[in-house]
Structures are given as C-alpha cells and as structure tokens.
Amino acid sequence: MMFSLRGVTLAKAATNHVRLLARPFTINIPKPYTVPEGAWGGNKAARMELAAAYRGLDLLGLNEGVCNHLSIMAPRADGEGQIMLVNAYGLHWSEVTASNLVGLNERAEMVEGKGIVDIAASCIHLGIRQIRPDAKVLMHTHQPYATALACMKDPELLMVHQNSARFYKKVAYDNKYSGLAEAIDEGKRLGEALGDKDILFMGHHGVLSVGAEVSIAFDNLYYLERAAQLQVQCMSMRKEVDLIPEEDCKKTCDSFWKNIKGYSEAHFFSMYRRLRKTQPEFEQ
C-alpha cells in the first residue's frame, strides 16, 4: 500500500526531492545596504564593507593592537581612477568607520581622507598588487592560531577537518622573514610567494588573505583560524592525527568554492547586520 500526501505519493515526493538536490546549489544574499550607481556609490559601498570587516574581525579577536591592515581597491569618490582604501594608523579597529578610511594612489600618496598610513600597509598591499592585480581585497592579520602555525618549521595546514579541506591547494607559504616590511619590493616578494593562491602563511609574522570581495577575504580569515585552531588542538593530544584522504579534500574544496560568494556573503552580511545593531556608527 502506498501512502499519499495531499494527493502526491510519498514515493513521487521522494523522487522529486532527489531531483531537487541534484540541481546546482546557489546562494543569493541581498546586500544589507543601498548606494547610488557610479563612482561615489562604489566608493561608499567599499568603505562600508571594509569598515564592517575591521569591526567584525575585532569582535572575533583576530587583530592585534593597532597593527595589521585590510585594504580594498575602489573607485575614487570623484571618479578620477582607482584608489586603495586602508585604515589610518593609530586607530583601533573598533574605531574604524567608512569615512575615516584613507585612500592611496599607486604611488602611496594620500588622495582621500586624512591621517598617517602604516608604512607596512602601503608597502605590503601595493607591492602585492603589482604581482597580483586581481587581488581587489587584501587582509593581513596576526590572528593567534594561524600565526602559531606560521611560526613552525613546517607550517603546513593539515587536512584534519572540513574547514581545512576548504583550503586544499589554496595556501602558499613564505619562510623568508627578514624583519618589518618597509619597502614596496618586500610587498612584491610576498606577492611572488603568494602566487595564484588565496592564503599566504607569512613565516614568523602572520597570514594574508586575498579575494574578489570583502566577504570572501573575511570568510577566509575566519575559517582559516578555525582550521588552525583545530589543528593545534589535535596536535596537542599527542596522538596520531587522522588526515582526510586527498580525493575527499578535493571534493570538499571544489564543492565549497562553487558557491564561495554566496557562503561568504551569508556569513559576512550576518556580521554586518550585527554591527548595525551594536555599532551603527561604522557606516558613517
């Protein structure tokens, strides 16, 4: 006997469900803000999202003092070309707002805003973009667990969890630390070390995430830290770590990156809405 559900057999309903699951899974998340079209609107949107990233990463405890830096390439508000938006030196990340971000041209000259820019920020970010011009968003932090791995003789991110598998074949490593980055050439060297990857472990220093969107670079840092934390905790048990087979790592990674924009926006815009309730001044 076949049970029915509102005139549709359970067998037929199950078949339709399987067909539904077989379709490509896409995620479309509406932006939590609206801006006018054109250069001014694009500049404003970039400022609000970058300010939210600074505040959000501060809430997550992934920044360090008034150091570290996030940047985005955006149109100048006056429409005269592109600029790199970055934080002014000396502001805590909880103080960053859309309007107090500063804009630099390709020669590291300030063309929007007022303040002092950390020399490491301009050198690392502008230098890397000479090698990776596609890196619209670049985020550099000293987040604890990922940086701990970067201090190891072998800093490899091990495939111990699906958070790790997200980064399968997407991580580069640089073990040539030589002091503070105070020249564009050091940024170019880091860009060459990064290559075509999305994450760079900077030996004895920190980590770097690049992305086409603020949401992607932000999401990368969050899940990189969770993966690194799990690895450190697994290794602390002093038992053999069970690694995910390579073929499963590839499947997991491929599946995730098919919808990277949707997954990342779902996470980042949830943080954006949280900040709007608790720290609404970040948009100003």
Stockholm file with secondary structure:
# STOCKHOLM 1.0

chainA/1-284         MMFSLRGVTLAKAATNHVRLLARPFTINIPKPYTVPEGAWGGNKAARMELAAAYRGLDLLGLNEGVCNHLSIMAPRADGEGQIMLVNAYGLHWSEVTASNLVGLNERAEMVEGKGIVDIAASCIHLGIRQIRPDAKVLMHTHQPYATALACMKDPELLMVHQNSARFYKKVAYDNKYSGLAEAIDEGKRLGEALGDKDILFMGHHGVLSVGAEVSIAFDNLYYLERAAQLQVQCMSMRKEVDLIPEEDCKKTCDSFWKNIKGYSEAHFFSMYRRLRKTQPEFEQ
#=GR chainA/1-284 SS CCCEETTEEHHHHHHHHHHHHHSCCCCCCCCSCCCCSSHHHHHHHHHHHHHHHHHHHHHTTCCCTTCCEEEEEEECTTSSSEEEEECCTTCCGGGCCTTTCEEECTTSCEEESCSCCCHHHHHHHHHHHHHCTTCCEEEEECCHHHHHHHTSSSCCCCCCSHHHHTTTTCEEEECCCCSCCCSHHHHHHHHHHHTTCSEEEETTTEEEEEESSHHHHHHHHHHHHHHHHHHHHHHHTTSCCCCCCHHHHHHHHHHHHTTHHHHHHHHHHHHHHHHHHHCGGGGC
#=GC SS_cons         CCCEETTEEHHHHHHHHHHHHHSCCCCCCCCSCCCCSSHHHHHHHHHHHHHHHHHHHHHTTCCCTTCCEEEEEEECTTSSSEEEEECCTTCCGGGCCTTTCEEECTTSCEEESCSCCCHHHHHHHHHHHHHCTTCCEEEEECCHHHHHHHTSSSCCCCCCSHHHHTTTTCEEEECCCCSCCCSHHHHHHHHHHHTTCSEEEETTTEEEEEESSHHHHHHHHHHHHHHHHHHHHHHHTTSCCCCCCHHHHHHHHHHHHTTHHHHHHHHHHHHHHHHHHHCGGGGC
//
